[in-house]
Amino acid sequence: MVKQIFTHKIALLLLLCLL
């Protein structure tokens, strides 16, 4: 569960960086 949330956070950060 924790791993999923961590991966999700990284994905969001990457999307923000792309924007």
PDB file with one MODEL, atoms N, CA, C and O in Angstrom:
MODEL        1
ATOM      1  N   MET A   1       0.837  -1.210   0.000  1.00  0.00           N
ATOM      2  CA  MET A   1       0.000   0.000   0.000  1.00  0.00           C
ATOM      3  C   MET A   1       0.869   1.256   0.000  1.00  0.00           C
ATOM      4  O   MET A   1       0.680   2.159  -0.814  1.00  0.00           O
ATOM      5  N   VAL A   2       1.820   1.294   0.925  1.00  0.00           N
ATOM      6  CA  VAL A   2       2.695   2.476   1.019  1.00  0.00           C
ATOM      7  C   VAL A   2       3.463   2.681  -0.282  1.00  0.00           C
ATOM      8  O   VAL A   2       3.642   3.808  -0.745  1.00  0.00           O
ATOM      9  N   LYS A   3       3.917   1.562  -0.866  1.00  0.00           N
ATOM     10  CA  LYS A   3       4.691   1.653  -2.112  1.00  0.00           C
ATOM     11  C   LYS A   3       3.847   2.288  -3.212  1.00  0.00           C
ATOM     12  O   LYS A   3       4.341   3.104  -3.990  1.00  0.00           O
ATOM     13  N   GLN A   4       2.566   1.908  -3.275  1.00  0.00           N
ATOM     14  CA  GLN A   4       1.692   2.450  -4.312  1.00  0.00           C
ATOM     15  C   GLN A   4       1.559   3.965  -4.169  1.00  0.00           C
ATOM     16  O   GLN A   4       1.651   4.705  -5.148  1.00  0.00           O
ATOM     17  N   ILE A   5       1.341   4.417  -2.923  1.00  0.00           N
ATOM     18  CA  ILE A   5       1.192   5.859  -2.677  1.00  0.00           C
ATOM     19  C   ILE A   5       2.478   6.594  -3.057  1.00  0.00           C
ATOM     20  O   ILE A   5       2.435   7.664  -3.664  1.00  0.00           O
ATOM     21  N   PHE A   6       3.636   6.000  -2.689  1.00  0.00           N
ATOM     22  CA  PHE A   6       4.923   6.624  -2.995  1.00  0.00           C
ATOM     23  C   PHE A   6       5.109   6.766  -4.508  1.00  0.00           C
ATOM     24  O   PHE A   6       5.530   7.814  -4.997  1.00  0.00           O
ATOM     25  N   THR A   7       4.785   5.688  -5.245  1.00  0.00           N
ATOM     26  CA  THR A   7       4.909   5.714  -6.704  1.00  0.00           C
ATOM     27  C   THR A   7       3.965   6.753  -7.299  1.00  0.00           C
ATOM     28  O   THR A   7       4.313   7.457  -8.246  1.00  0.00           O
ATOM     29  N   HIS A   8       2.757   6.837  -6.723  1.00  0.00           N
ATOM     30  CA  HIS A   8       1.773   7.796  -7.221  1.00  0.00           C
ATOM     31  C   HIS A   8       2.287   9.221  -7.036  1.00  0.00           C
ATOM     32  O   HIS A   8       2.134  10.067  -7.917  1.00  0.00           O
ATOM     33  N   LYS A   9       2.902   9.477  -5.873  1.00  0.00           N
ATOM     34  CA  LYS A   9       3.441  10.820  -5.592  1.00  0.00           C
ATOM     35  C   LYS A   9       4.527  11.169  -6.597  1.00  0.00           C
ATOM     36  O   LYS A   9       4.566  12.288  -7.107  1.00  0.00           O
ATOM     37  N   ILE A  10       5.415  10.214  -6.885  1.00  0.00           N
ATOM     38  CA  ILE A  10       6.506  10.455  -7.836  1.00  0.00           C
ATOM     39  C   ILE A  10       5.930  10.755  -9.216  1.00  0.00           C
ATOM     40  O   ILE A  10       6.411  11.644  -9.919  1.00  0.00           O
ATOM     41  N   ALA A  11       4.894  10.006  -9.598  1.00  0.00           N
ATOM     42  CA  ALA A  11       4.256  10.209 -10.906  1.00  0.00           C
ATOM     43  C   ALA A  11       3.684  11.621 -10.985  1.00  0.00           C
ATOM     44  O   ALA A  11       3.824  12.292 -12.007  1.00  0.00           O
ATOM     45  N   LEU A  12       3.040  12.074  -9.911  1.00  0.00           N
ATOM     46  CA  LEU A  12       2.463  13.418  -9.892  1.00  0.00           C
ATOM     47  C   LEU A  12       3.560  14.472 -10.008  1.00  0.00           C
ATOM     48  O   LEU A  12       3.402  15.463 -10.723  1.00  0.00           O
ATOM     49  N   LEU A  13       4.670  14.259  -9.307  1.00  0.00           N
ATOM     50  CA  LEU A  13       5.784  15.209  -9.359  1.00  0.00           C
ATOM     51  C   LEU A  13       6.353  15.280 -10.774  1.00  0.00           C
ATOM     52  O   LEU A  13       6.685  16.360 -11.262  1.00  0.00           O
ATOM     53  N   LEU A  14       6.463  14.121 -11.430  1.00  0.00           N
ATOM     54  CA  LEU A  14       6.987  14.085 -12.790  1.00  0.00           C
ATOM     55  C   LEU A  14       6.059  14.846 -13.731  1.00  0.00           C
ATOM     56  O   LEU A  14       6.518  15.583 -14.604  1.00  0.00           O
ATOM     57  N   LEU A  15       4.750  14.663 -13.548  1.00  0.00           N
ATOM     58  CA  LEU A  15       3.780  15.365 -14.389  1.00  0.00           C
ATOM     59  C   LEU A  15       3.910  16.868 -14.190  1.00  0.00           C
ATOM     60  O   LEU A  15       3.867  17.631 -15.155  1.00  0.00           O
ATOM     61  N   LEU A  16       4.071  17.299 -12.936  1.00  0.00           N
ATOM     62  CA  LEU A  16       4.208  18.725 -12.638  1.00  0.00           C
ATOM     63  C   LEU A  16       5.470  19.279 -13.293  1.00  0.00           C
ATOM     64  O   LEU A  16       5.472  20.395 -13.812  1.00  0.00           O
ATOM     65  N   CYS A  17       6.542  18.490 -13.264  1.00  0.00           N
ATOM     66  CA  CYS A  17       7.809  18.924 -13.870  1.00  0.00           C
ATOM     67  C   CYS A  17       7.631  19.094 -15.378  1.00  0.00           C
ATOM     68  O   CYS A  17       8.173  20.025 -15.972  1.00  0.00           O
ATOM     69  N   LEU A  18       6.867  18.188 -15.991  1.00  0.00           N
ATOM     70  CA  LEU A  18       6.635  18.265 -17.432  1.00  0.00           C
ATOM     71  C   LEU A  18       5.843  19.520 -17.773  1.00  0.00           C
ATOM     72  O   LEU A  18       6.052  20.139 -18.816  1.00  0.00           O
ATOM     73  N   LEU A  19       4.926  19.887 -16.873  1.00  0.00           N
ATOM     74  CA  LEU A  19       4.117  21.080 -17.114  1.00  0.00           C
ATOM     75  C   LEU A  19       4.973  22.323 -16.903  1.00  0.00           C
ATOM     76  O   LEU A  19       4.484  23.442 -17.056  1.00  0.00           O
TER      77      LEU A  19
ENDMDL
END
